[in-house]
Amino acid sequence: MILNRLFSRGEDTPAPQPSSTIPAELVASIEAATVTWRSQDENGEPRCVVNIVSLGGFYFDGPGHAAERVARHWPELHEAACQRAGQLIAATIAKRNRDSYRPERKRSWVWDWME
């Protein structure tokens, strides 16, 4: 069995199954994305522009829209992986939004003498 696999010419090897994992290059580019908030749309909602190295710049309209964009730029990915990438883009935007509104810690007068 093992020798047959080593010396076979690939006739009986099964085709690789599509995986729902996101490639490391795509994860790295999503985590390094630039998120910019623009003026409001016609409904009064703020618009978010996301610029991702491997996907380009686009207005974020939800995880489904981002998953469609991932599927266009990465056609070899399985649909589940594209959905997960869309959710990762949404989570990255949410984290950047939280971080930008997080107030700085106020300094306490008790500890000012240490500097």
Sine and cosine of phi, psi and omega as CSV:
sin_phi,cos_phi,sin_psi,cos_psi,sin_omega,cos_omega
0.00,0.00,-0.78,0.63,-0.01,-1.00
-0.92,0.39,-0.67,0.74,0.02,-1.00
-0.90,0.43,-0.60,0.80,0.05,-1.00
-0.89,0.46,-0.63,0.77,0.01,-1.00
-0.94,0.35,-0.59,0.80,-0.01,-1.00
-0.94,0.34,-0.64,0.77,-0.12,-0.99
-0.97,-0.24,0.11,0.99,0.02,-1.00
-0.98,0.22,0.34,-0.94,-0.03,-1.00
-0.99,-0.11,0.24,0.97,0.07,-1.00
1.00,-0.02,0.19,0.98,-0.03,-1.00
-0.93,0.36,-0.63,0.77,-0.10,-0.99
-0.97,-0.23,0.21,0.98,0.02,-1.00
-0.99,0.16,0.75,-0.66,-0.02,-1.00
-0.95,0.31,0.45,-0.89,0.03,-1.00
-0.94,0.33,0.59,-0.81,0.01,-1.00
-0.91,0.41,0.67,-0.75,0.01,-1.00
-0.99,0.16,0.62,-0.78,0.04,-1.00
-0.91,0.42,0.63,-0.78,-0.07,-1.00
-0.95,-0.30,0.47,-0.88,0.04,-1.00
-1.00,-0.07,0.21,0.98,0.04,-1.00
-1.00,0.09,0.51,-0.86,0.00,-1.00
-1.00,-0.05,0.72,-0.70,0.03,-1.00
-0.87,0.49,0.52,-0.86,-0.05,-1.00
-0.88,0.47,-0.57,0.82,0.02,-1.00
-0.89,0.45,-0.64,0.77,0.00,-1.00
-0.94,0.35,-0.65,0.76,0.03,-1.00
-0.88,0.47,-0.69,0.72,0.00,-1.00
-0.90,0.44,-0.65,0.76,-0.01,-1.00
-0.94,0.33,-0.55,0.84,0.05,-1.00
-0.93,0.37,-0.67,0.74,0.00,-1.00
-0.92,0.38,-0.42,0.91,0.02,-1.00
-0.99,-0.11,0.25,0.97,-0.06,-1.00
-0.90,0.43,0.49,-0.87,0.11,-0.99
-0.99,-0.14,0.80,-0.60,-0.01,-1.00
-0.90,-0.44,0.83,-0.56,-0.02,-1.00
-0.79,-0.61,0.72,-0.70,0.03,-1.00
-1.00,-0.09,0.77,-0.63,-0.02,-1.00
-0.94,-0.34,-0.06,-1.00,-0.02,-1.00
-0.90,0.43,0.15,-0.99,-0.10,-1.00
-0.97,0.26,0.43,-0.90,0.08,-1.00
-1.00,0.04,-0.18,-0.98,-0.05,-1.00
-0.92,0.40,-0.32,0.95,0.03,-1.00
-1.00,-0.07,0.00,1.00,-0.01,-1.00
1.00,0.06,0.10,0.99,0.01,-1.00
-1.00,0.07,0.62,-0.78,0.08,-1.00
-0.93,0.37,0.58,-0.82,-0.01,-1.00
-0.98,-0.22,0.62,-0.78,-0.05,-1.00
-0.90,-0.43,0.83,-0.56,0.08,-1.00
-0.98,-0.20,0.81,-0.59,0.00,-1.00
-0.91,-0.41,0.75,-0.66,0.06,-1.00
-0.87,-0.50,0.93,-0.36,-0.02,-1.00
-0.89,-0.45,0.71,-0.70,-0.12,-0.99
-0.81,0.59,-0.76,0.65,-0.09,-1.00
-1.00,0.08,-0.15,0.99,-0.05,-1.00
-0.89,-0.46,-0.21,0.98,-0.03,-1.00
0.99,0.11,-0.13,-0.99,0.00,-1.00
-0.99,-0.14,0.62,-0.78,0.01,-1.00
-0.35,-0.94,0.37,-0.93,0.13,-0.99
-0.98,0.20,0.77,-0.64,-0.02,-1.00
-0.99,0.13,0.87,-0.49,0.02,-1.00
-0.89,-0.45,0.33,0.95,0.03,-1.00
0.83,-0.56,0.25,-0.97,-0.03,-1.00
-0.89,0.46,-0.54,0.84,0.01,-1.00
-0.91,0.41,-0.69,0.73,0.04,-1.00
-0.90,0.44,-0.66,0.75,0.03,-1.00
-0.91,0.41,-0.61,0.79,0.02,-1.00
-0.91,0.42,-0.61,0.79,0.06,-1.00
-0.89,0.45,-0.64,0.77,0.02,-1.00
-0.91,0.41,-0.65,0.76,0.05,-1.00
-0.89,0.47,-0.67,0.74,-0.01,-1.00
-0.90,0.44,-0.57,0.82,0.04,-1.00
-0.94,0.35,-0.64,0.77,-0.06,-1.00
-1.00,0.05,-0.38,0.92,0.03,-1.00
-0.82,-0.58,0.96,0.26,-0.09,-1.00
-0.91,0.41,-0.33,0.94,-0.02,-1.00
-0.99,0.17,-0.15,0.99,-0.02,-1.00
-0.98,0.19,0.56,-0.83,0.09,-1.00
-0.95,0.33,0.42,-0.91,-0.04,-1.00
-0.87,0.50,-0.61,0.79,0.02,-1.00
-0.91,0.43,-0.60,0.80,0.04,-1.00
-0.92,0.39,-0.60,0.80,0.05,-1.00
-0.91,0.42,-0.64,0.77,0.04,-1.00
-0.90,0.43,-0.66,0.75,0.03,-1.00
-0.91,0.42,-0.61,0.79,0.05,-1.00
-0.91,0.41,-0.62,0.78,0.07,-1.00
-0.89,0.46,-0.64,0.77,0.06,-1.00
-0.93,0.37,-0.59,0.81,0.05,-1.00
-0.92,0.40,-0.61,0.79,0.07,-1.00
-0.90,0.44,-0.69,0.72,0.02,-1.00
-0.89,0.46,-0.65,0.76,0.01,-1.00
-0.93,0.38,-0.60,0.80,0.04,-1.00
-0.91,0.42,-0.66,0.75,0.04,-1.00
-0.90,0.44,-0.69,0.73,0.01,-1.00
-0.89,0.46,-0.65,0.76,0.02,-1.00
-0.91,0.42,-0.69,0.73,0.03,-1.00
-0.89,0.45,-0.60,0.80,0.03,-1.00
-0.92,0.40,-0.69,0.72,0.03,-1.00
-0.89,0.45,-0.68,0.73,-0.03,-1.00
-0.91,0.42,-0.55,0.83,-0.03,-1.00
-0.96,0.27,-0.42,0.91,0.01,-1.00
-0.99,-0.16,0.02,1.00,0.00,-1.00
-0.96,0.27,0.84,-0.54,-0.02,-1.00
-0.94,0.33,0.48,-0.88,0.06,-1.00
-0.96,0.29,0.50,-0.87,0.01,-1.00
-0.93,0.36,0.72,-0.70,0.06,-1.00
-0.97,0.24,0.60,-0.80,0.02,-1.00
-0.99,0.15,0.63,-0.78,0.01,-1.00
-1.00,-0.06,0.65,-0.76,0.02,-1.00
-0.92,0.39,-0.35,0.94,-0.03,-1.00
-0.92,0.40,-0.59,0.81,-0.09,-1.00
-0.98,-0.17,0.02,1.00,-0.02,-1.00
-0.92,0.40,-0.43,0.90,-0.04,-1.00
-0.93,0.37,-0.28,0.96,-0.04,-1.00
-0.97,0.25,-0.27,0.96,-0.04,-1.00
-0.99,-0.11,0.00,0.00,0.00,0.00
